[in-house]
Amino acid sequence: MKDADNLDVHIHVLNVTLSGHDYFNGDETMAKVVVQMKVLPEGIEVDLKKLEEQINEALPEDVKIYKVVEEPIAFGLKCLKVTVLMPEAAGGTDPVENAISSIKEVSRVEVELVSRI
């Protein structure tokens, strides 16, 4: 992913957060973090829409999906670029990575961007 795309995600999430759009419905004293991950499926036969639903169900309760984009990799294989908003907490992104990695159709999860907002 291009650095400009990462910056665009960060700026857009910051603008949404500052505009009063509440993704958290919770403790406003804890800092928020935006995390962008590349989720690689087991193969080209994996239904990415279904995988997106499974990811949403697997995430911890305090983590909200902000954006999901399909991105081609090679030879028909696509990945999901998943951007989530979460409270800053001990353990960092491990709970989110572990939740997504536990899905049978997921081959690998790569964190591409973590930024405090």
N, C-alpha and C positions, 0 to 999 in steps of 0.2 A: 504494500500500500504506500502511496505517496505521502510525504510529510504534509503536503497541502491538504490532503483528505483527512489526515489525523487532526490537523489544526481546525479544519472546518467542523468536524464532529465536536471537538472541545468547545469551540466558540458557540455553535448552535445549542448545545446542551446548556452552556452557561447562560445564554440569552433566555432560553425557556425557563430555567430555574429562577433567574432574576425577575422574569416577568410575572412571577407568582403562580405559575402552573405547578401544582403540588403533585409530585410523583411519590411522595413518601408518607404522607398522612401520619407522621410520627414525631419523634424527638427532633426538634429543630435545632437543638444545641450541638448535635453531633455533625461533624463535617460529612459532606457527600463526596462520592468518588464516581467518576465515569470510567468504565472498563470496556475496551473493545477487544473482542476475541475472534479468532478464525477457528471455526468448527469444521473439521474435515470428516465427511461421512465414510463409512466402510467401503462404499463403492458407488458406481453410477446408478445402480438400481434403487438406491435409497430415495424415497419421496421426501424432498426437502421441506415441503409444506407441513407434512406430518411430523418431520423432525423438529421443525420450529415449534409446533404445538407441544411436543414432548419436552423440549428445552424449557418452555414456559412453565409447564407443570412441575419440572424437576427443580427449578430454582428455589432457593430459600425464600421464605415469606417476605423478607425485607428487601429483596432484590427485584427491581422492575426492569423489564425490557423496554428500551427506548427505541431501538431501531434494529431491523434485520434486513440484510441485503444478500442476495445470491451473487457469487462471484465465480466466473469460470477459472479453472486451474489448468487443465490440459486433457486432451483426448475425451471430451465429454464429461469429465469430472468437474463438479462445482462444489464450492464450499459455502458456508454461511458466515457472513461477517455479523456478529451479534454484539450490539452495544447495550450495556446495562448500566443502570444507576443503582448505587448501593450506599449504605452508610459506611463511613470509614470505621473499621474495627480491627481488633487483633486478629491475626490469621490472614489478613489481606484478601487476595482473590482466591485462595485455596478452596473455601467452601463452594464457591461458584464453579470453579474448574472441576472439582470432584463431582459435583451434582451433574454437570453436563457430561463428564467422562463416563459416568455410570450408565448412560443410555447405551443400549446394545448397538445401535446403528452408528455410533460415534467412534471414529478411529483415533482422533487426536484433537486436543484443544490447545491453541497457541494464544497467549495473551500478547496483543500488539500495542496496546495503549492503556495506561493507567494515569489518571489525572485527578487531582483534588479540585473540587469546584465549590 
